[in-house]
Amino acid sequence: MKQKRFKKILGAIAGIVLLLAVAAVGGTAFLFRHELKTLSSVKKVDDNVLYVMDYDGDYGFDEFLETGAASDGELVEFVTKRLLKGIPVKFSIPDLGCSTFSAQTEDGKQIFGRNFDLTYSPALFVSTKPDNGYRSLSTVNLAFLGFNEEKLPDTFKRKIITLAAPYAPLDGINEKGLVIAVLRIADEPTRQDSGKIDITTTTAVRLVLDKAADVDEAVSLLKQYDMNSSAGSCYHFQIADAMGNSAVVEYVDNEFVVLKAEQNYQMATNFLLSDKKYNFGTGQDRYEILKNTLDETGGILKDEQAGMDLLEAASKDWHISESGRRNATQWSIIYNNTDLTANVITGRQYDKPARQFRLP
């Protein structure tokens, strides 16, 4: 009898332990349900290389804006604690060269073109829907998060680092039809110090995508923060909205400068456009290609394909950049501010159909 009773007690204990184990696993799964759902959405959709991610849940950007970050190191510290639960990550933005333009199609839709030129750059197209902000689609260079040709987010362990993606966008569109893209200027890094909350290059892009509905709102928001640019360089931004407004925002020797479009189109590459330091930088050849075409057409292109053709004309095949890097156009995107879509070509595969993404 005692032996049977002992077995019953052991069985009861075993059952309790099993229930506790199941509860613990279930509790952990519930606690990290947003992260798990996000990581399960990371998929490769183009061999060249393009990945997609549907970021589930909020990524704490309002919390970030309470203190901001005065350097990439401070941004990494926040992201590591808030999103990666202590897993280390590095943000690195090297010598990138880019081209952008805003224009209109013959049927009256606003479009925005973007070439991203750099060394090998696997791209991640990210969909976000923050609790207190606008839904958006944005592009992240996975190389900035430590990925390369030998290391791509093809396993669960490697995918974990992609949880940092909302804090590393380089261009994107939000649900209001506002588009922003960042372009490098080979100048001293911007270090504003007026006592405002600090932001970095990529968090400025996130700020505009999450919080601005048009160009004026975007400019007003950026003025409220001190810019501390990433990777020891300077940058400017082109911003365009669904109403056809466009502006280039520059930080010239730490001074905030806004250059609004004088026509119904605008373009930018990698040199400053402000009179304060006009023509400082590179990309004048690409700028002229964009300008000549848009001047001839009055800023009106036949359709989105004509916009992609213009990006192809301004694109670069593999070459050695001024910094000695082997660079080429890594992706070309036509954002449609009116229809809230993005047509993406990777690796200069202009002979293939663009992959289209749409804001839900």
Buried (B, 14 or more C-beta within 10 A) or exposed (E): EEEEEEEEEEEEEEEEEEEEEEEEEEEEEEEEEBBBEBBEBBEBBBEBBBBBBBBBBBBBBBEBBEEBBBBBEBBBEBBBEBBBEEEEBEBEBBBBBBBBBBBBBEEEBBBBBBBBBBBBBBBBBBBBBBEEBBBBBBBBBBBBBBBEEEBBBEEEEBBBBBBBBBBBBBBBBBBBBBBBBBBBBBBEBBBBEEEEBBBBBBBBBBBBBBBBBBBBBBBEBBEEBBBBBBBEBBBBBBBBBBBBBBBBBBBBEBEBBBBBBEEBBBBBBBBBBBEEBEEBBBBEEBBBBBBEBBEEBEBBBEBBEBBBBBBBBBBBEEEEBEEEBEBBBBBBBBBBBBBBBBBBBBBBBBEEEBBEBEBE
